[in-house]
Amino acid sequence: MRERYRHTAWLHLKKGHVGWLIRQAMKGLAIPLSQRLRHPLCGPVVAVVSPSFRCNLRCFMCGIRRPETAVEKGSADLAAWVDVLRQLKRLGVSGIAFGGGEPLLLPWILDLCSAARDLSLPFHFNTNGLPMTEQVADELLRIGPASVAVSLDSSDPATNDRLRGPGAFDGACRALTWLVAARRRTGAGSRLSLASVISRPSLPTLSETFDLAQKLGADTVSLVPVRPTFGFATPSGEAGNHKGERPGWTEEEARMAMAILRTREAAGQTDISSELIDTLPDFFADRPFPGPCFAGYASLVIGPEGRVHPCLPFMEKGLSGGSVFDQGLVDIWRSPAYATLRAQTTTCRACFVPSHQELNLTLGRWSFGAGAGSSADPSHP
């Protein structure tokens, strides 16, 4: 994930956007100071924009998906979501990530990507790949995302489809093949990856999944440690959301996983940093993340109804500071309700989500002693 941020910075440097790079460096100082002062001095680094939670798969770790036929307020209105992007631009967000649900189920999602490009908002695109076509792959890369991730958890089709749903393996492989070909045709600078959730069922094929990613032409594997404190699934892939119900990783499994991750990181085959890998023994042992959280100042997440959350775990818990469809995003960002959420994030240690924790590890070097606390549940800081 840290490599994804670096790649975005490199794309700006190639375009001569020195001012943008300077502003991002200043955020590295402003965000920890904001947390210490308990007042935002700048906009967030990243915003996750999910116009729909509708999805065509049934992934074991997901607690937010809705049926493909679900009706969602706001999800059918492209103009409203373009306005959301404009508000993110005014807030000063550094970049956005389109997620879901499955964003390609929205017929106008590529138009929204084009709007992000026209607003000079760097964007990342997540997909499970099933709705992808060769034409869509070509159109998406011509728009110019900084990166695209296709979800695939195991090199074994049966294991992958048990975790995600029928057809998930073939759809992901096909989509990545089309994206790699489209990148060659278009000359796009987009970074392509497989996004893989670390789980006990996928562990026996973890090394082979890295090999498959290389064979398909991916630049890297984006590993996602998901724990049931916010994902509503157990480490074994079974349903459940209570700590006493979920079997943890064995010491042997944890050692095996760590050995694979360290080897592949050293070979440059994963985009999570060695620093984040060093924290994963706590993940495998079901302990809190061993560091401060800056999510209340460094990120935000906007769901289908426009509700604004500081991070992905808070979104899945339903903890929101208001809806961007009811009041302006800048007003929400500065509101007392959102300040209350920020106070909760500073003591939350529930997740190991790379998009948050890579930022936390980087910003922690400039934390000025901010962020004490050790709660493992975002609803009970």
N, C-alpha and C positions, 0 to 999 in steps of 0.2 A: 504493500500500500504506500509506503514511503517513496518507493520508486515511481509510483504513479504521480505523486506530487512533484517529484523531481523532473519527471518527463514533461509535465505541464509547464514547469518553469523553463525548461529547455526550449520548448516550442515558442514561448514568449521571447526568450533571448534571441532565437533565430530570426524573429520578426522585428527585433530592435526595440521591444517594449521595455526599456530600461526603467521607466517610471513605474510600471506595474510591479516589476521585481523589487524596487525600493520600497513600495507600499507594503508588499508582503513581508519584507524583512522588518519593517516597522511594527507590523502586527505581532511578530514574534516577541516583541517587548511589550506592546500595548495590552495583549490579552492577559498575561500573568499579572500585570499591574491592575488591569480592570478587575480581576478576581480579588486582588488584595483590597482595592478600594470599594468593591461591591457595586461597581457602576461600569457599564460598557463604554469604553473609550473608542471603539471601532466596531465595524461589522464583523461577522463570522468568517472563518476561512472557507468553510464548505456548507452548502445547503443540499439536503436530499429532497428531491421533488418527486412525489408519488401521486400523480393525478388519478390513479385507480389502484384498488387492491384486488381487482378481478384477475383471476389466473386460471390457466388451463392445466395446471399440475396440482399435486397434493403433497408438497414436500413436508417431510416429517418434522422439520425444525421450525416451520412457519406458523405463527399464531395470528396472522393478519389476513390471510388470503380469503377472498370471497368468490362465490361461483361466477362463471363467465356471464351469466344472465342477470347478475345483481344490478340494481339501480342505485347509483351513487350521486348525491348532490354535487353538481359542479363538474363531474367527470366528462360530460358531453359538451362542454363549452370551451372551445379553443381560445376564444378572445379573453375569457376570464383568466386562463392560465398564462397567456402572454402578458397580461397585466401583472400577474404574480412575478414573472421574470423581471419586469420593469421595476417592481418594488424591491426585488432582491438586488438589482443593480444600484438603486438609490441607497439601499442599506449598506452597500459596499462589500458584498460577498465576493470572495476571490474566485470561486468556481462552484459548479453544481453537479449533482449526480442524479440522473433519471432512474427511478426504480419503480417498484410495484409491490405486489402483483406483477403481472407481465405487461410492460409498457407497450409492446408491439400489438396488443389487442386493441389499442386505441387507434382508430383510423387516421387521426391527425397528429400522431406523436412525432412524425418526421417534420411536420410543419412547426411543432413546438421546438424541436431541435434547431431548425433553421432560425427561429426567433432568437434562441440563445446565441447562436453564432452572430446574428446581426447586431445583438447587444454587446458583443465582445465578451460574452460569458463563457469561459472554458467549461466544457461539460464532459462527463463520463456517462456511459450508457450500459445498463445491466439488462440482460435478457436470458431466458432459458433456451432460446433459439428455435423453439417449435414453430412459431409463426413466421420465422425468417424465410425469405425467398432470395434467389440470386439477385433479383432486381432491387429488393429492399436493402440487401447488403451493400450494393453498389451506391444506392441513393444515400444511405446513412454515411458511408465513408466520404462521399463527395461533399456532404455538409461539413464534415471535419471535426468529429469528436476527438478529444485528447486521448481517450481510451475507451475500449469496449470489452466487457467481460461476459463470457458465456458460462452458464452454470452447469457443472458436471462434477459429481462427487466420487465416482469410481470408474476405473478402467474396465471393470466387469459390468457388462450391460445389465445382467439380472440384479446385481447389488445396487447399481445406480437407479434402476427403475423401481426397485422396491422402496428406496429412500425418497424418490421424487415423483414417480408416476409412470404409467406405461408410455413408451415412446420417447422418454426424456433423453436416453443415451443417444439414440440415432439422431434425434433433433439437434442436440448440442453439437455433435460431431459434424453434421451436415452444415450447420450454421457457421461454425468456425472455419470450415473449408471454404465456404463462400466468402467469408470476410477476408481471409488471407488472399484469395484470388482477387477480390475487389481492391484490396490495398495495392496489389501489384499493378492493376489496371489504372487506378486513379492517382497513384503516387502519394496517397494520404500518409500523414505522419502519425496516425493513430496507433496506440499501443494495444495489442490484442492479448487477452489472457483467458484462461479457464479459471472460474471461481469455484473453489472446492471447500465444502464444509468439512471440518475435521470431526469425525465421529468414529465410534468403535466399530460399526459395521464396515466402514470404508477403510479402516486401518490396514487390513491385510493386502490391499491393493494400492496403498498410498504411493509407494515408489513407482509402481507401474503407471499410475495416473500422471506422474511427472513425465514419464517416457511417452505416454500417449499425447500429452500436450505438445511436446517437441515434434513428434511425428506429424501432428496436424498443422504445425506451423505457428503455434502460439508463442509469444515472446516470454511468457511467464505463467506461473500458477499463483493465483491470488487465494491464499488460504484464509478460511474464516472459522475461528474457534467459536462455536455457539454453545452456550450453556443454558440450562433450563430455567435459570432465575429470570430470564426474560423471553426465552424462545418457546416455552410451553411444550417442550419435548425433552425426553431423557437422553443422556449421553449414548445410550444403547440404541436409540432410535424408536423407543416405545413412547406411547402417549403418556402424559402425566405432567403435573405442574407442582408437585409437592416434594420438598426436599427428602422426606423420609421414604418416598416411593422410588427414587431413581438410583440405580446402581452406578457407582463411579468407575473410573478407569483403574485397572490394576496397575501395580508398580511395573510389571513387565511390559504392559501395553504402553505406559507412559515412557519408559526407557526406549522402546522400539520407535515410537513416534518421534521423540526428541532426536534420536540418532539419524533418522531419515531427514528431518527438517534441517538439522545442522549441516548435513552433507549437501543437500540440495541448495540451501542458502549460500553455502560457500562456493557452489558451482554457478551461482547467479540465476537459478531456475525458479525462485520464488520472489515475490515482491514484498514480503514482510521482512522487516529488518532483523538482524541478529539480536538487537536490543529487545525487540518484542518477543522473539523466540526465547530469550532468557527468562521471560516472565511466565512461560507456559507450564513449568512445573506446578505453579499455583493453579492454573486452569485445570490441569489433569487431576490435581488433588482437591478440586472444588473449594479452593480458598479465594478470598477477594483479590482483586487486582492490586498489585503492590506499588501503587503510585497515585498521585493526585489526579483529579478529573477537572478538565477545563471546558467540558462540553457546553455548559451554559453560556459561554462566551465565544467558543471556537466553532460551534456548529449549530444548525437548526434543521428540523425535519418538518415538511409540510405534507399532510395526507390528503386524501380525496375530497374531504369536506372543508379543506382549507385550514384545518386546525394546525397550530404551530407548536412544535415540541422541541426541546433542546437536544434530543438524541434519539436513536432508534429504540433503546430499552424503554424510555419514557413514552414514546409513541405506542409501543405494544402494551404498556400499562394504562394507556389512555390519559396520561398526565399532560395537559395542554394549557397554553397561556391565552387561548382565544383563536378565532378563525380569521384568516386574512380576507375572507369574503364578507366579514361583518365590520372589520376595522382595519386601518392601514398597518402594514407590516412594521414600519418604523415605530408606530405607536405601541404595537404589541411588544416589540423588542425592548422598549423603554418603560413598559408598564409595571406597576407593583405586582400584578399576578405573575408576570414572567420573572420578576426578581425573586419571587418566592420559589419558583422552579429552579432558578440558578442556585439558590442556597441549598436546595436538595442535591443538585448534581455535584456540588463540591465535596460532599461526604459519601457519595455513592461509589462503590467499587464492584458493581455487579457484573460488568461485562468485560470481554476481551475483544470486542469488535475492532478490527484493525483500523477502519477509517477514523474511529475515535482515539484509539490507544496510541497509534503512531503519532498523532498530534499531541496527545498528553505527554508522551515520553519526550518529545522535542521541546514542548513548552515548559515541561517540568524543570528543565535546566535553567529557566529564567523565572522560576516560580516565586522567588522572594519569600519562601516559606509558606506559600499559600497551599490550601487544599488538604488539610489534615482530616482524617476520618477513615473508616474502614467498613462501612456498611456493604453487605452483599445483596441488598435488595433495593431497587430504585424507588419503590413505594414506601420504604421505611428507612430513610437516611439516618 
